[in-house]
Amino acid sequence: MAADFKTIILGRGMMGAAAARHLAGMSDGIALIGPAEPADRKSHHGVFASHYDEARITRTFDDDVVWATLASRSLDRYAEIEAESGIRFYTEAGCLFAGPPAVRGEGYLGRALDVADEMRLPVKSLPPDELSRRFPQFAFNPIFHGYLENRRAGHINPRALVRAQALLAERGGVRLIDATATAVRDAGSHVEVTAGSVRYTAEKVLVAAGGFSNFNNLLPRPVDIRVSARTVAFYELGASEMEIFGGMPSTIVFGDREEDHVYILPPVRYPDGKAYLKLGGDTESRVFDTLAAASEWFRADGDKAEREHLAAIASTIMPGLKSSPITSAPCVATYTRDGYPYAGFTESPRIAVLTGGNFVAAKSSDEIGRLGAVLICDGGLGESDFGKELTPVFR
Ligand SMILES: Cc1cc2nc3c(=O)[nH]c(=O)nc-3n(C[C@H](O)[C@H](O)[C@H](O)COP(=O)(O)OP(=O)(O)OC[C@H]3O[C@@H](n4cnc5c(N)ncnc54)[C@H](O)[C@@H]3O)c2cc1C
């Protein structure tokens, strides 16, 4: 029997849409199946995504050479994607890390400096006095040093990037189908994908459903991921706060304790027309093992205690925010066993998986998508494409 498509990609998110664009340049007969963002998240009872936002930090400076390479290869193509799609998503605002002075080879910052040397990244070290002079909007711990990546760093708009990827994929011949898959089955000679009452067939399927990859029977066996709740705090800025924070870079601050680490996005305009500065942390209050629990989390406004924790940190390091109204929102981070994304086949030679953003994959999603496309075309990934590191682990 002839299948409807050569490849179906499931998930029109950051990785899936990028995979579709890249695969369109390698093959024909592709469908990208995934729902659009819900118009009203509070009344939506289906799947959600981790990219429903206007800003994600981008940088190459990283303590891991695989992640730094995935980011760098993606950054290489931002301008091309913007030019071809006509959709702007990248702002080169720079990225600043602030923390205790780095010791080479030790801790995140010490390792990241070694990776920066290896990759010849122009990262400028700022001693405490220079850090406070250049970034007066922050009140960092006086012993903190800064590590600044000025070029090829800043933030991307993840919604806009997904839009651009999907547009270019469609232009390249990919059929976009606005639906949620409810089952995937290897039928021997082909794969069947059920989406509600409709059934599609394909020679191969790439499951790129983010934190929702283990729900809806998309994979023969669950992939080993931890889907972890994240709460983000939004500060609505008025004109005077914009004066203070408008020119800041994307910023990551290492507190004394791990739970005090925060990342801060410079103010950007949101669809309601207002400018918000966003702050998030890395504490894990809950993990989700069912679609119902994950979906319920996305309908709420995040964790109240986490929001208060973030607000307490913000009031110390950004006193200029004291009069800004604060709201919060939910998201999920999808962690893999080794901390790298998964890109590989399942026990079925026709069903592959591409997921595991580990809280940091938005900036690198174009390269991760390319790896998904290569995987489908070639059946595996070579050493320069991190085939070993990205091998999925199943439960
Ligand atoms: C609060 C927060 C802040 C972050 N900040 C940063 C940052 O600053 N920088 C950075 O680089 N990264 C950041 N990340 C990580 C980044 O957003 C994710 O790694 C990235 O979105 C993962 O891409 P993905 O394609 O795997 O998943 P998603 O973008 O979530 O896409 C998955 C898609 O699959 C679809 N889907 C799900 N189930 C089905 C189904 N059954 N059928 C069809 N489609 C389905 C969904 O609709 C969704 O569109 C952050 C994440 C969070 C939560």
The ligand as an ORCA input file, in Angstrom:
! r2SCAN-3c Opt
* xyz 0 1
  C       9.910     28.994     31.128
  C      10.858     28.534     30.069
  C      11.901     29.355     29.699
  C      12.804     28.923     28.728
  N      13.812     29.772     28.392
  C      14.664     29.413     27.412
  C      15.679     30.312     27.006
  O      15.781     31.438     27.528
  N      16.506     29.944     25.998
  C      16.394     28.722     25.396
  O      17.188     28.443     24.491
  N      15.432     27.845     25.757
  C      14.567     28.161     26.738
  N      13.561     27.315     27.111
  C      13.470     25.980     26.458
  C      12.719     25.968     25.147
  O      11.575     26.791     25.155
  C      12.343     24.529     24.838
  O      13.538     23.743     24.939
  C      11.754     24.370     23.453
  O      10.527     25.035     23.352
  C      11.557     22.877     23.161
  O      11.121     22.725     21.830
  P      10.261     21.451     21.437
  O       9.995     21.550     19.979
  O      10.878     20.216     21.977
  O       8.887     21.627     22.264
  P       7.717     22.674     22.048
  O       8.246     23.970     21.602
  O       6.905     22.596     23.297
  O       6.889     22.051     20.858
  C       6.220     20.822     20.957
  C       5.028     20.881     20.025
  O       4.412     19.594     19.992
  C       3.021     19.790     19.872
  N       2.363     18.566     20.300
  C       2.309     18.045     21.544
  N       1.590     16.896     21.537
  C       1.191     16.701     20.245
  C       0.395     15.723     19.602
  N      -0.137     14.697     20.286
  N       0.151     15.828     18.262
  C       0.687     16.870     17.568
  N       1.438     17.842     18.133
  C       1.678     17.755     19.453
  C       2.737     21.000     20.724
  O       1.537     21.599     20.295
  C       3.963     21.875     20.471
  O       3.726     22.823     19.460
  C      12.654     27.682     28.097
  C      11.603     26.844     28.473
  C      10.722     27.256     29.456
  C       9.625     26.333     29.864
*
